[in-house]
Amino acid sequence: MIRSLLMAAAMLLVAHAQSQTRMRDIFAETPDSIFPMLSTNNKLDCIDLIENNMQARVKNCFDEPVELTQLGETFLHLEMSKRSTVEMKLMGDSVICLIRTYRGPVSDSQVRFYNLQWQLLRIPFSTPRVEAFWMPVPDSLAREAGFVRQSLQALPFVEVKAHPDDERLTFILQTGELCKEEKALADKYLKPVEWSMPR
């Protein structure tokens, strides 16, 4: 009898711990320092709407629209404004990856990692160098590609996307600042770069 009670209590504890690491709960309990423009009610309304297959759009504290467009067990995507998005991805059981992307002339992302108490983590992470995005270029285009590479190195913009179904991040070097001819060459020979959490 005692053993059965202990096992039941252990199962309840495990279930409770798992429920606290679902993305819906992480988002609902995100502190104001992370989303200063979203109230607790804003977040709860977004969750309720999207879980009822409705458009999860609310007005933030400045009366501007914010929309939760994806919500899964370990991932969410927020349209914070016309020019910014947020992705949150739970990696493992205790690491939250938060990606803020700002859309100016081109997109550029900022990546931070937190524990479940929203304390900033120092995880080995850096944006890949421009060279990492290039595929082999034919000798006949090497000179032109060299000029394009230099242009991108001067002020590189990199968009980062989380994968909803696994723990990879994808880096995409942006080419919107290039002229038409340079952009055509870059788009042909640039590739995304993948990153996974070190174990």
QUICOR-V41474 format. One record per backbone hydrogen bond with DSSP energy under -0.5 kcal/mol. CO is the residue of the C=O (numbers start at 0). NH is the residue of the N-H. E is the energy in kcal/mol with one decimal. If there is no record, write none. Layout:
BEGIN
co nh e
CO NH E
CO NH E
END
This chain:
BEGIN
co nh e
0 4 -2.2
1 5 -2.5
2 6 -2.6
3 7 -2.4
4 8 -2.5
5 9 -2.5
6 10 -2.3
7 11 -2.1
8 12 -2.1
9 13 -2.3
10 14 -2.5
11 15 -2.4
12 16 -2.4
13 17 -2.6
14 18 -2.3
15 19 -1.6
16 20 -0.6
17 20 -1.1
18 21 -1.1
21 24 -0.7
21 25 -2.2
22 26 -2.9
23 27 -2.1
24 28 -1.7
26 29 -1.4
30 33 -1.5
30 34 -1.5
34 37 -1.6
36 38 -0.5
36 60 -2.6
38 42 -1.9
39 43 -2.5
40 44 -2.7
41 45 -2.2
42 46 -2.2
43 47 -2.5
44 48 -2.7
45 49 -2.5
46 50 -2.1
47 51 -0.7
48 51 -0.7
48 53 -2.5
49 52 -1.4
54 56 -1.6
55 67 -2.5
57 65 -2.6
59 62 -2.2
63 59 -3.1
65 57 -2.7
66 68 -0.8
66 78 -3.4
67 55 -0.5
69 76 -2.0
72 22 -2.3
73 89 -2.7
74 71 -3.4
75 87 -2.0
76 68 -2.0
76 69 -1.3
77 79 -1.0
77 85 -2.3
78 66 -2.1
80 83 -0.7
82 102 -3.4
83 79 -1.1
83 80 -1.8
84 100 -2.4
85 77 -3.2
86 98 -3.0
87 75 -2.0
88 90 -0.6
88 96 -3.2
89 91 -0.5
90 93 -0.7
90 94 -1.5
94 90 -3.6
94 96 -0.6
95 97 -0.6
95 113 -2.5
96 88 -2.5
96 98 -0.5
97 99 -0.5
97 111 -2.3
98 86 -2.4
98 100 -0.5
99 109 -2.7
100 84 -2.2
101 103 -0.9
101 107 -1.9
105 103 -2.4
107 101 -3.0
109 99 -2.6
111 97 -3.0
112 120 -3.0
113 95 -3.3
114 117 -2.1
118 114 -1.8
120 122 -1.0
128 131 -1.5
129 132 -1.7
130 133 -1.2
132 190 -2.9
137 140 -1.9
138 141 -1.1
140 144 -2.9
141 145 -2.1
142 146 -1.7
143 147 -2.1
144 148 -2.8
145 149 -2.0
146 150 -2.1
147 151 -2.2
148 152 -2.2
149 153 -1.4
150 154 -0.7
152 155 -0.5
156 173 -3.0
157 108 -2.4
158 171 -2.7
160 169 -2.9
161 163 -0.6
162 165 -0.6
166 196 -0.7
167 162 -1.7
168 194 -2.3
169 160 -2.4
170 192 -2.1
171 158 -2.6
174 177 -1.9
178 182 -2.8
179 183 -1.9
180 184 -1.7
181 185 -2.8
182 186 -3.0
183 187 -1.0
184 188 -1.4
185 189 -1.9
188 134 -3.1
192 170 -3.2
194 168 -2.7
END
